[in-house]
Amino acid sequence: MASIKKFLANNEQLVHSKMQKVESHVQRQVGNWIHNTVLLEGHEVPFKYKRQKKYRSLKGARVDLIYYPSVELVAAMEFEIMKVIKINIS
């Protein structure tokens, strides 16, 4: 736990959320990577991260996340997203 506190202290943009319930989890193959999009209960912004292998669905699970806000450009429109640095099942 001390390493997470130190990590967050060194990076002021990062947010640590605990026990968040996953409403939706989508996995898409893009090249050699699996792009994951997670929607959390009480949040309207998607949380995105990449993995090299497919993972079981997180729908309905409680997760702990470390993330930071970002903007994604799609068809010349900006969308707010959250880039996930670390995700663990609670």
N, C-alpha and C positions, 0 to 999 in steps of 0.2 A: 504494500500500500504506500510506503514511503516513496518508492520510485515513481508512482503515479503523481503524487503531490509535487515532487521535484520536477517532473516532466511538465506539469501544468504551470508551475511557477516560472519556468523558463520560456514558456510560450503563452503569452497573454490572450491570444485569440482563441485558444482551445477551451472547449466546454466539456465537462464530465457530467453525464446524466446516468442515473442508476434506476433500475427496476422499471424501465419503459416497456410498455406492451406493444408488440408488433401487430399492426392491423393487416398489412399486406407485405409480401416479399416476392419480388420478381427477379429471375436470373436470365441473362441473355448472353449468348456467345458472341464476342466481338474479337476477331482474330484469334490469338492464343489465350485471351483472357475471358473470364466470366464477369460481366458487369452486373452488380447487384443493386437493386433499388428497394429500400425499406420505407414504409410509411408507419409512423408511430401514432398511437392514440393521443389525441389532444394537440397534434401538430399538423399543419397544412403543407409543410415543406418536405420534399423527399430527401432521404438520407442515402447517399450513394458511396459505394466502394467497389473495389475489384479483387478478385481471387483468381488463382490459376486453375482451380478445380471447382466443379459444382459442389454445393453443400446442401444439406437437407433444408427444407423450408423452415423459416423462423416464424411463420404465421402463428399468432397466438402465444408465442413465447415472451418471456420477460428478458430484456437485455440491458447490459451496461455499455455505454458508448463514450468514446472520446472523439469529438468532431470540431469542425470550424465552419463558419458560414462562407459561401462562395456564390458565384454567379455563373450560369451556364448559358451560352448563346445558341439558340435553336431558331433557324429560319429568320435571322436578323432580329429576334426578340430575346430579351434577357429574362431568365428565370432564376429565382433564388433557390439554391440547393444547400445541403449540408454535406461536406466531404468528411467521411468517417475515417479516422486514423486507426481506431481499435474498437472491435465489437466482441463482447463475450456474453454468453448466456448466463443469466443471473442464477 
